[in-house]
Amino acid sequence: MRKSSVQKGKGKVKETVGKVIGDTRMEREGKTDQMAGRAREAMEKVHESALKARDELKRRTSRDEHRRQSS
């Protein structure tokens, strides 16, 4: 499980508990945790995309070098 999912879930629980017990501070903290989780999720997606691009570039470079040596 990703850290972002855990953080968003924790935030949702905090927000809900805050609403139930009337603790506006806890409710706000929960919303903040959820926003932080969404930001972390975006960073994780960018990181995954960068890794995929790197791997694709390595694969293409390796393939091209192999073709040049075979010619």
Secondary structure, 3 states (H helix, E strand, C coil): CCHHHHHHHHHHHHHHHHHHHCCHHHHHHHHHHHHHHHHHHHHHHHHHHHHHHHHHHHHHHHHHHHHHHHC
